[in-house]
């Protein structure tokens, strides 16, 4: 998955989290689940960024 795709998914998940928190509260089970999904996407993005930085350049 390319960085731009991940960034798009991150923004969508962030928007979803904001809506879920507004509707159900910060400590609701659904908010915690969406937050974990957002964390996973952020971790994926950071791993890709780190791989790009450490990759040898021709």
CHARMM-style PDB file with segment names, atoms N, HN, CA, C and O in Angstrom:
ATOM      1  N   UNK     1       0.844  -1.175   0.000  1.00  0.00      PROA
ATOM      2  CA  UNK     1       0.000   0.000   0.000  1.00  0.00      PROA
ATOM      3  C   UNK     1       0.890   1.239   0.000  1.00  0.00      PROA
ATOM      4  O   UNK     1       1.868   1.306   0.744  1.00  0.00      PROA
ATOM      5  N   UNK     2       0.559   2.191  -0.813  1.00  0.00      PROA
ATOM      6  HN  UNK     2      -0.235   2.136  -1.417  1.00  0.00      PROA
ATOM      7  CA  UNK     2       1.353   3.403  -0.917  1.00  0.00      PROA
ATOM      8  C   UNK     2       1.005   4.380   0.199  1.00  0.00      PROA
ATOM      9  O   UNK     2      -0.087   4.341   0.766  1.00  0.00      PROA
ATOM     10  N   UNK     3       1.964   5.261   0.501  1.00  0.00      PROA
ATOM     11  HN  UNK     3       2.851   5.293   0.040  1.00  0.00      PROA
ATOM     12  CA  UNK     3       1.776   6.225   1.587  1.00  0.00      PROA
ATOM     13  C   UNK     3       0.531   7.088   1.401  1.00  0.00      PROA
ATOM     14  O   UNK     3      -0.175   7.377   2.368  1.00  0.00      PROA
ATOM     15  N   UNK     4       0.256   7.503   0.155  1.00  0.00      PROA
ATOM     16  HN  UNK     4       0.829   7.268  -0.631  1.00  0.00      PROA
ATOM     17  CA  UNK     4      -0.922   8.347  -0.083  1.00  0.00      PROA
ATOM     18  C   UNK     4      -2.207   7.603   0.257  1.00  0.00      PROA
ATOM     19  O   UNK     4      -3.145   8.196   0.789  1.00  0.00      PROA
ATOM     20  N   UNK     5      -2.255   6.311  -0.047  1.00  0.00      PROA
ATOM     21  HN  UNK     5      -1.493   5.829  -0.479  1.00  0.00      PROA
ATOM     22  CA  UNK     5      -3.440   5.514   0.274  1.00  0.00      PROA
ATOM     23  C   UNK     5      -3.609   5.393   1.785  1.00  0.00      PROA
ATOM     24  O   UNK     5      -4.716   5.518   2.309  1.00  0.00      PROA
ATOM     25  N   UNK     6      -2.515   5.153   2.465  1.00  0.00      PROA
ATOM     26  HN  UNK     6      -1.616   5.052   2.039  1.00  0.00      PROA
ATOM     27  CA  UNK     6      -2.571   5.036   3.926  1.00  0.00      PROA
ATOM     28  C   UNK     6      -3.009   6.357   4.541  1.00  0.00      PROA
ATOM     29  O   UNK     6      -3.824   6.373   5.463  1.00  0.00      PROA
ATOM     30  N   UNK     7      -2.474   7.464   4.037  1.00  0.00      PROA
ATOM     31  HN  UNK     7      -1.812   7.451   3.288  1.00  0.00      PROA
ATOM     32  CA  UNK     7      -2.860   8.773   4.569  1.00  0.00      PROA
ATOM     33  C   UNK     7      -4.351   9.031   4.374  1.00  0.00      PROA
ATOM     34  O   UNK     7      -5.001   9.604   5.248  1.00  0.00      PROA
ATOM     35  N   UNK     8      -4.890   8.614   3.244  1.00  0.00      PROA
ATOM     36  HN  UNK     8      -4.362   8.148   2.534  1.00  0.00      PROA
ATOM     37  CA  UNK     8      -6.329   8.766   2.996  1.00  0.00      PROA
ATOM     38  C   UNK     8      -7.127   7.944   3.993  1.00  0.00      PROA
ATOM     39  O   UNK     8      -8.118   8.422   4.545  1.00  0.00      PROA
ATOM     40  N   UNK     9      -6.696   6.704   4.228  1.00  0.00      PROA
ATOM     41  HN  UNK     9      -5.891   6.316   3.780  1.00  0.00      PROA
ATOM     42  CA  UNK     9      -7.387   5.849   5.205  1.00  0.00      PROA
ATOM     43  C   UNK     9      -7.281   6.425   6.613  1.00  0.00      PROA
ATOM     44  O   UNK     9      -8.234   6.349   7.389  1.00  0.00      PROA
ATOM     45  N   UNK    10      -6.140   6.994   6.942  1.00  0.00      PROA
ATOM     46  HN  UNK    10      -5.366   7.056   6.312  1.00  0.00      PROA
ATOM     47  CA  UNK    10      -5.948   7.618   8.262  1.00  0.00      PROA
ATOM     48  C   UNK    10      -6.920   8.770   8.447  1.00  0.00      PROA
ATOM     49  O   UNK    10      -7.547   8.887   9.500  1.00  0.00      PROA
ATOM     50  N   UNK    11      -7.049   9.609   7.451  1.00  0.00      PROA
ATOM     51  HN  UNK    11      -6.539   9.514   6.596  1.00  0.00      PROA
ATOM     52  CA  UNK    11      -7.959  10.754   7.557  1.00  0.00      PROA
ATOM     53  C   UNK    11      -9.412  10.300   7.695  1.00  0.00      PROA
ATOM     54  O   UNK    11     -10.173  10.882   8.468  1.00  0.00      PROA
ATOM     55  N   UNK    12      -9.796   9.271   6.956  1.00  0.00      PROA
ATOM     56  HN  UNK    12      -9.178   8.798   6.328  1.00  0.00      PROA
ATOM     57  CA  UNK    12     -11.163   8.743   7.059  1.00  0.00      PROA
ATOM     58  C   UNK    12     -11.411   8.151   8.445  1.00  0.00      PROA
ATOM     59  O   UNK    12     -12.469   8.360   9.038  1.00  0.00      PROA
ATOM     60  N   UNK    13     -10.427   7.413   8.952  1.00  0.00      PROA
ATOM     61  HN  UNK    13      -9.567   7.243   8.470  1.00  0.00      PROA
ATOM     62  CA  UNK    13     -10.577   6.789  10.270  1.00  0.00      PROA
ATOM     63  C   UNK    13     -10.598   7.848  11.356  1.00  0.00      PROA
ATOM     64  O   UNK    13     -11.330   7.708  12.335  1.00  0.00      PROA
ATOM     65  N   UNK    14      -9.811   8.904  11.205  1.00  0.00      PROA
ATOM     66  HN  UNK    14      -9.216   9.018  10.409  1.00  0.00      PROA
ATOM     67  CA  UNK    14      -9.797  10.001  12.182  1.00  0.00      PROA
ATOM     68  C   UNK    14     -11.159  10.688  12.226  1.00  0.00      PROA
ATOM     69  O   UNK    14     -11.667  11.002  13.302  1.00  0.00      PROA
ATOM     70  N   UNK    15     -11.743  10.919  11.060  1.00  0.00      PROA
ATOM     71  HN  UNK    15     -11.330  10.664  10.185  1.00  0.00      PROA
ATOM     72  CA  UNK    15     -13.073  11.528  10.981  1.00  0.00      PROA
ATOM     73  C   UNK    15     -14.108  10.616  11.625  1.00  0.00      PROA
ATOM     74  O   UNK    15     -14.986  11.075  12.356  1.00  0.00      PROA
ATOM     75  N   UNK    16     -13.995   9.315  11.346  1.00  0.00      PROA
ATOM     76  HN  UNK    16     -13.282   8.943  10.753  1.00  0.00      PROA
ATOM     77  CA  UNK    16     -14.915   8.347  11.952  1.00  0.00      PROA
ATOM     78  C   UNK    16     -14.792   8.372  13.466  1.00  0.00      PROA
ATOM     79  O   UNK    16     -15.802   8.337  14.170  1.00  0.00      PROA
ATOM     80  N   UNK    17     -13.576   8.432  13.972  1.00  0.00      PROA
ATOM     81  HN  UNK    17     -12.756   8.460  13.401  1.00  0.00      PROA
ATOM     82  CA  UNK    17     -13.359   8.451  15.419  1.00  0.00      PROA
ATOM     83  C   UNK    17     -13.993   9.694  16.044  1.00  0.00      PROA
ATOM     84  O   UNK    17     -14.625   9.604  17.097  1.00  0.00      PROA
ATOM     85  N   UNK    18     -13.832  10.825  15.419  1.00  0.00      PROA
ATOM     86  HN  UNK    18     -13.319  10.898  14.564  1.00  0.00      PROA
ATOM     87  CA  UNK    18     -14.426  12.063  15.937  1.00  0.00      PROA
ATOM     88  C   UNK    18     -15.945  11.932  16.022  1.00  0.00      PROA
ATOM     89  O   UNK    18     -16.556  12.335  17.012  1.00  0.00      PROA
ATOM     90  N   UNK    19     -16.547  11.367  14.978  1.00  0.00      PROA
ATOM     91  HN  UNK    19     -16.051  11.039  14.174  1.00  0.00      PROA
ATOM     92  CA  UNK    19     -18.006  11.186  14.960  1.00  0.00      PROA
ATOM     93  C   UNK    19     -18.462  10.190  16.025  1.00  0.00      PROA
ATOM     94  O   UNK    19     -19.463  10.414  16.704  1.00  0.00      PROA
ATOM     95  N   UNK    20     -17.728   9.098  16.165  1.00  0.00      PROA
ATOM     96  HN  UNK    20     -16.914   8.917  15.613  1.00  0.00      PROA
ATOM     97  CA  UNK    20     -18.087   8.073  17.152  1.00  0.00      PROA
ATOM     98  C   UNK    20     -17.980   8.629  18.564  1.00  0.00      PROA
ATOM     99  O   UNK    20     -18.848   8.378  19.400  1.00  0.00      PROA
ATOM    100  N   UNK    21     -16.926   9.379  18.831  1.00  0.00      PROA
ATOM    101  HN  UNK    21     -16.221   9.583  18.152  1.00  0.00      PROA
ATOM    102  CA  UNK    21     -16.740   9.963  20.164  1.00  0.00      PROA
ATOM    103  C   UNK    21     -17.850  10.969  20.468  1.00  0.00      PROA
ATOM    104  O   UNK    21     -18.364  11.009  21.585  1.00  0.00      PROA
ATOM    105  N   UNK    22     -18.216  11.776  19.479  1.00  0.00      PROA
ATOM    106  HN  UNK    22     -17.798  11.743  18.571  1.00  0.00      PROA
ATOM    107  CA  UNK    22     -19.287  12.756  19.682  1.00  0.00      PROA
ATOM    108  C   UNK    22     -20.608  12.070  19.992  1.00  0.00      PROA
ATOM    109  O   UNK    22     -21.409  12.570  20.782  1.00  0.00      PROA
ATOM    110  N   UNK    23     -20.828  10.926  19.367  1.00  0.00      PROA
ATOM    111  HN  UNK    23     -20.177  10.520  18.725  1.00  0.00      PROA
ATOM    112  CA  UNK    23     -22.103  10.224  19.542  1.00  0.00      PROA
ATOM    113  C   UNK    23     -22.124   9.316  20.772  1.00  0.00      PROA
ATOM    114  O   UNK    23     -23.125   9.253  21.484  1.00  0.00      PROA
ATOM    115  N   UNK    24     -21.014   8.612  21.019  1.00  0.00      PROA
ATOM    116  HN  UNK    24     -20.200   8.663  20.440  1.00  0.00      PROA
ATOM    117  CA  UNK    24     -21.005   7.560  22.042  1.00  0.00      PROA
ATOM    118  C   UNK    24     -20.123   7.828  23.250  1.00  0.00      PROA
ATOM    119  O   UNK    24     -20.201   7.107  24.244  1.00  0.00      PROA
ATOM    120  N   UNK    25     -19.290   8.849  23.177  1.00  0.00      PROA
ATOM    121  HN  UNK    25     -19.227   9.435  22.369  1.00  0.00      PROA
ATOM    122  CA  UNK    25     -18.396   9.153  24.288  1.00  0.00      PROA
ATOM    123  C   UNK    25     -17.010   8.561  24.070  1.00  0.00      PROA
ATOM    124  O   UNK    25     -16.837   7.581  23.345  1.00  0.00      PROA
ATOM    125  N   UNK    26     -16.045   9.172  24.707  1.00  0.00      PROA
ATOM    126  HN  UNK    26     -16.186   9.968  25.296  1.00  0.00      PROA
ATOM    127  CA  UNK    26     -14.644   8.808  24.521  1.00  0.00      PROA
ATOM    128  C   UNK    26     -14.316   7.402  25.023  1.00  0.00      PROA
ATOM    129  O   UNK    26     -13.466   6.724  24.445  1.00  0.00      PROA
ATOM    130  N   UNK    27     -14.971   6.963  26.080  1.00  0.00      PROA
ATOM    131  HN  UNK    27     -15.661   7.514  26.550  1.00  0.00      PROA
ATOM    132  CA  UNK    27     -14.656   5.666  26.681  1.00  0.00      PROA
ATOM    133  C   UNK    27     -15.576   4.543  26.224  1.00  0.00      PROA
ATOM    134  O   UNK    27     -15.568   3.462  26.814  1.00  0.00      PROA
ATOM    135  N   UNK    28     -16.365   4.778  25.190  1.00  0.00      PROA
ATOM    136  HN  UNK    28     -16.372   5.655  24.711  1.00  0.00      PROA
ATOM    137  CA  UNK    28     -17.257   3.724  24.701  1.00  0.00      PROA
ATOM    138  C   UNK    28     -16.446   2.640  24.003  1.00  0.00      PROA
ATOM    139  O   UNK    28     -15.344   2.891  23.514  1.00  0.00      PROA
ATOM    140  N   UNK    29     -16.997   1.445  23.964  1.00  0.00      PROA
ATOM    141  HN  UNK    29     -17.891   1.241  24.362  1.00  0.00      PROA
ATOM    142  CA  UNK    29     -16.318   0.314  23.325  1.00  0.00      PROA
ATOM    143  C   UNK    29     -16.059   0.586  21.850  1.00  0.00      PROA
ATOM    144  O   UNK    29     -14.997   0.243  21.330  1.00  0.00      PROA
ATOM    145  N   UNK    30     -17.015   1.196  21.182  1.00  0.00      PROA
ATOM    146  HN  UNK    30     -17.877   1.475  21.604  1.00  0.00      PROA
ATOM    147  CA  UNK    30     -16.850   1.470  19.753  1.00  0.00      PROA
ATOM    148  C   UNK    30     -15.762   2.517  19.521  1.00  0.00      PROA
ATOM    149  O   UNK    30     -14.999   2.405  18.561  1.00  0.00      PROA
ATOM    150  N   UNK    31     -15.677   3.522  20.376  1.00  0.00      PROA
ATOM    151  HN  UNK    31     -16.296   3.612  21.156  1.00  0.00      PROA
ATOM    152  CA  UNK    31     -14.629   4.543  20.243  1.00  0.00      PROA
ATOM    153  C   UNK    31     -13.253   3.932  20.458  1.00  0.00      PROA
ATOM    154  O   UNK    31     -12.300   4.275  19.760  1.00  0.00      PROA
ATOM    155  N   UNK    32     -13.152   3.040  21.410  1.00  0.00      PROA
ATOM    156  HN  UNK    32     -13.927   2.761  21.977  1.00  0.00      PROA
ATOM    157  CA  UNK    32     -11.874   2.373  21.674  1.00  0.00      PROA
ATOM    158  C   UNK    32     -11.476   1.512  20.484  1.00  0.00      PROA
ATOM    159  O   UNK    32     -10.303   1.483  20.112  1.00  0.00      PROA
ATOM    160  N   UNK    33     -12.425   0.815  19.886  1.00  0.00      PROA
ATOM    161  HN  UNK    33     -13.378   0.839  20.188  1.00  0.00      PROA
ATOM    162  CA  UNK    33     -12.142  -0.028  18.725  1.00  0.00      PROA
ATOM    163  C   UNK    33     -11.671   0.820  17.531  1.00  0.00      PROA
ATOM    164  O   UNK    33     -10.687   0.480  16.875  1.00  0.00      PROA
ATOM    165  N   UNK    34     -12.364   1.899  17.262  1.00  0.00      PROA
ATOM    166  HN  UNK    34     -13.164   2.176  17.795  1.00  0.00      PROA
ATOM    167  CA  UNK    34     -11.986   2.765  16.139  1.00  0.00      PROA
ATOM    168  C   UNK    34     -10.616   3.399  16.417  1.00  0.00      PROA
ATOM    169  O   UNK    34      -9.811   3.561  15.500  1.00  0.00      PROA
ATOM    170  N   UNK    35     -10.357   3.749  17.656  1.00  0.00      PROA
ATOM    171  HN  UNK    35     -11.011   3.617  18.401  1.00  0.00      PROA
ATOM    172  CA  UNK    35      -9.063   4.310  18.027  1.00  0.00      PROA
ATOM    173  C   UNK    35      -7.945   3.300  17.772  1.00  0.00      PROA
ATOM    174  O   UNK    35      -6.874   3.666  17.287  1.00  0.00      PROA
ATOM    175  N   UNK    36      -8.190   2.043  18.095  1.00  0.00      PROA
ATOM    176  HN  UNK    36      -9.060   1.746  18.488  1.00  0.00      PROA
ATOM    177  CA  UNK    36      -7.194   0.990  17.834  1.00  0.00      PROA
ATOM    178  C   UNK    36      -6.957   0.820  16.339  1.00  0.00      PROA
ATOM    179  O   UNK    36      -5.825   0.602  15.906  1.00  0.00      PROA
ATOM    180  N   UNK    37      -8.017   0.919  15.557  1.00  0.00      PROA
ATOM    181  HN  UNK    37      -8.937   1.096  15.908  1.00  0.00      PROA
ATOM    182  CA  UNK    37      -7.873   0.810  14.100  1.00  0.00      PROA
ATOM    183  C   UNK    37      -7.043   1.977  13.562  1.00  0.00      PROA
ATOM    184  O   UNK    37      -6.205   1.796  12.678  1.00  0.00      PROA
ATOM    185  N   UNK    38      -7.281   3.164  14.098  1.00  0.00      PROA
ATOM    186  HN  UNK    38      -7.962   3.311  14.816  1.00  0.00      PROA
ATOM    187  CA  UNK    38      -6.497   4.332  13.708  1.00  0.00      PROA
ATOM    188  C   UNK    38      -5.033   4.142  14.103  1.00  0.00      PROA
ATOM    189  O   UNK    38      -4.136   4.447  13.317  1.00  0.00      PROA
ATOM    190  N   UNK    39      -4.791   3.648  15.296  1.00  0.00      PROA
ATOM    191  HN  UNK    39      -5.520   3.400  15.934  1.00  0.00      PROA
ATOM    192  CA  UNK    39      -3.420   3.379  15.744  1.00  0.00      PROA
ATOM    193  C   UNK    39      -2.716   2.409  14.796  1.00  0.00      PROA
ATOM    194  O   UNK    39      -1.547   2.596  14.459  1.00  0.00      PROA
ATOM    195  N   UNK    40      -3.427   1.392  14.378  1.00  0.00      PROA
ATOM    196  HN  UNK    40      -4.377   1.241  14.652  1.00  0.00      PROA
ATOM    197  CA  UNK    40      -2.862   0.408  13.462  1.00  0.00      PROA
ATOM    198  C   UNK    40      -2.461   1.043  12.135  1.00  0.00      PROA
ATOM    199  O   UNK    40      -1.386   0.759  11.608  1.00  0.00      PROA
ATOM    200  N   UNK    41      -3.316   1.893  11.602  1.00  0.00      PROA
ATOM    201  HN  UNK    41      -4.190   2.124  12.031  1.00  0.00      PROA
ATOM    202  CA  UNK    41      -3.002   2.588  10.356  1.00  0.00      PROA
ATOM    203  C   UNK    41      -1.801   3.522  10.530  1.00  0.00      PROA
ATOM    204  O   UNK    41      -0.938   3.601   9.656  1.00  0.00      PROA
ATOM    205  N   UNK    42      -1.753   4.217  11.650  1.00  0.00      PROA
ATOM    206  HN  UNK    42      -2.453   4.153  12.360  1.00  0.00      PROA
ATOM    207  CA  UNK    42      -0.624   5.109  11.915  1.00  0.00      PROA
ATOM    208  C   UNK    42       0.679   4.329  12.035  1.00  0.00      PROA
ATOM    209  O   UNK    42       1.717   4.766  11.538  1.00  0.00      PROA
ATOM    210  N   UNK    43       0.626   3.179  12.693  1.00  0.00      PROA
ATOM    211  HN  UNK    43      -0.217   2.824  13.096  1.00  0.00      PROA
ATOM    212  CA  UNK    43       1.815   2.331  12.810  1.00  0.00      PROA
ATOM    213  C   UNK    43       2.268   1.833  11.441  1.00  0.00      PROA
ATOM    214  O   UNK    43       3.464   1.801  11.153  1.00  0.00      PROA
ATOM    215  N   UNK    44       1.320   1.447  10.606  1.00  0.00      PROA
ATOM    216  HN  UNK    44       0.348   1.473  10.840  1.00  0.00      PROA
ATOM    217  CA  UNK    44       1.634   0.988   9.259  1.00  0.00      PROA
ATOM    218  C   UNK    44       2.329   2.102   8.468  1.00  0.00      PROA
ATOM    219  O   UNK    44       3.328   1.865   7.787  1.00  0.00      PROA
ATOM    220  N   UNK    45       1.795   3.296   8.567  1.00  0.00      PROA
ATOM    221  HN  UNK    45       0.984   3.488   9.120  1.00  0.00      PROA
ATOM    222  CA  UNK    45       2.375   4.441   7.872  1.00  0.00      PROA
ATOM    223  C   UNK    45       3.803   4.708   8.354  1.00  0.00      PROA
ATOM    224  O   UNK    45       4.713   4.916   7.551  1.00  0.00      PROA
ATOM    225  N   UNK    46       3.982   4.697   9.666  1.00  0.00      PROA
ATOM    226  HN  UNK    46       3.243   4.527  10.318  1.00  0.00      PROA
ATOM    227  CA  UNK    46       5.315   4.968  10.227  1.00  0.00      PROA
ATOM    228  C   UNK    46       6.323   3.901   9.827  1.00  0.00      PROA
ATOM    229  O   UNK    46       7.481   4.221   9.559  1.00  0.00      PROA
ATOM    230  N   UNK    47       5.909   2.646   9.783  1.00  0.00      PROA
ATOM    231  HN  UNK    47       4.968   2.386  10.001  1.00  0.00      PROA
ATOM    232  CA  UNK    47       6.808   1.567   9.361  1.00  0.00      PROA
ATOM    233  C   UNK    47       7.249   1.774   7.919  1.00  0.00      PROA
ATOM    234  O   UNK    47       8.421   1.590   7.591  1.00  0.00      PROA
ATOM    235  N   UNK    48       6.312   2.155   7.063  1.00  0.00      PROA
ATOM    236  HN  UNK    48       5.360   2.305   7.330  1.00  0.00      PROA
ATOM    237  CA  UNK    48       6.675   2.401   5.664  1.00  0.00      PROA
ATOM    238  C   UNK    48       7.629   3.581   5.539  1.00  0.00      PROA
ATOM    239  O   UNK    48       8.579   3.536   4.757  1.00  0.00      PROA
ATOM    240  N   UNK    49       7.382   4.622   6.298  1.00  0.00      PROA
ATOM    241  HN  UNK    49       6.610   4.659   6.934  1.00  0.00      PROA
ATOM    242  CA  UNK    49       8.259   5.796   6.258  1.00  0.00      PROA
ATOM    243  C   UNK    49       9.676   5.424   6.717  1.00  0.00      PROA
ATOM    244  O   UNK    49      10.663   5.869   6.132  1.00  0.00      PROA
ATOM    245  N   UNK    50       9.761   4.609   7.762  1.00  0.00      PROA
ATOM    246  HN  UNK    50       8.960   4.247   8.237  1.00  0.00      PROA
ATOM    247  CA  UNK    50      11.069   4.193   8.261  1.00  0.00      PROA
ATOM    248  C   UNK    50      11.792   3.308   7.247  1.00  0.00      PROA
ATOM    249  O   UNK    50      13.011   3.406   7.105  1.00  0.00      PROA
ATOM    250  N   UNK    51      11.066   2.456   6.549  1.00  0.00      PROA
ATOM    251  HN  UNK    51      10.076   2.377   6.664  1.00  0.00      PROA
ATOM    252  CA  UNK    51      11.684   1.613   5.530  1.00  0.00      PROA
ATOM    253  C   UNK    51      12.244   2.467   4.399  1.00  0.00      PROA
ATOM    254  O   UNK    51      13.326   2.198   3.877  1.00  0.00      PROA
ATOM    255  N   UNK    52      11.490   3.503   4.028  1.00  0.00      PROA
ATOM    256  HN  UNK    52      10.611   3.722   4.451  1.00  0.00      PROA
ATOM    257  CA  UNK    52      11.949   4.383   2.957  1.00  0.00      PROA
ATOM    258  C   UNK    52      13.210   5.135   3.355  1.00  0.00      PROA
ATOM    259  O   UNK    52      14.099   5.349   2.531  1.00  0.00      PROA
ATOM    260  N   UNK    53      13.283   5.531   4.609  1.00  0.00      PROA
ATOM    261  HN  UNK    53      12.561   5.357   5.278  1.00  0.00      PROA
ATOM    262  CA  UNK    53      14.453   6.272   5.082  1.00  0.00      PROA
ATOM    263  C   UNK    53      15.691   5.389   5.126  1.00  0.00      PROA
ATOM    264  O   UNK    53      16.795   5.844   4.825  1.00  0.00      PROA
ATOM    265  N   UNK    54      15.507   4.118   5.503  1.00  0.00      PROA
ATOM    266  HN  UNK    54      14.610   3.748   5.748  1.00  0.00      PROA
ATOM    267  CA  UNK    54      16.649   3.231   5.655  1.00  0.00      PROA
ATOM    268  C   UNK    54      17.027   2.484   4.382  1.00  0.00      PROA
ATOM    269  O   UNK    54      18.061   1.816   4.342  1.00  0.00      PROA
ATOM    270  N   UNK    55      16.209   2.586   3.347  1.00  0.00      PROA
ATOM    271  HN  UNK    55      15.369   3.128   3.379  1.00  0.00      PROA
ATOM    272  CA  UNK    55      16.499   1.902   2.090  1.00  0.00      PROA
ATOM    273  C   UNK    55      17.701   2.553   1.416  1.00  0.00      PROA
ATOM    274  O   UNK    55      17.805   3.778   1.365  1.00  0.00      PROA
ATOM    275  N   UNK    56      18.612   1.722   0.898  1.00  0.00      PROA
ATOM    276  HN  UNK    56      18.528   0.727   0.940  1.00  0.00      PROA
ATOM    277  CA  UNK    56      19.775   2.299   0.212  1.00  0.00      PROA
ATOM    278  C   UNK    56      19.360   3.019  -1.063  1.00  0.00      PROA
ATOM    279  O   UNK    56      18.471   2.575  -1.789  1.00  0.00      PROA
ATOM    280  N   UNK    57      20.013   4.120  -1.312  1.00  0.00      PROA
ATOM    281  HN  UNK    57      20.735   4.481  -0.723  1.00  0.00      PROA
ATOM    282  CA  UNK    57      19.691   4.911  -2.498  1.00  0.00      PROA
ATOM    283  C   UNK    57      20.702   4.607  -3.593  1.00  0.00      PROA
ATOM    284  O   UNK    57      21.903   4.518  -3.337  1.00  0.00      PROA
ATOM    285  N   UNK    58      20.213   4.450  -4.797  1.00  0.00      PROA
ATOM    286  HN  UNK    58      19.237   4.522  -5.005  1.00  0.00      PROA
ATOM    287  CA  UNK    58      21.144   4.130  -5.911  1.00  0.00      PROA
ATOM    288  C   UNK    58      22.019   5.290  -6.306  1.00  0.00      PROA
ATOM    289  OT1 UNK    58      22.838   5.164  -7.217  1.00  0.00      PROA
TER     290      UNK     58
END
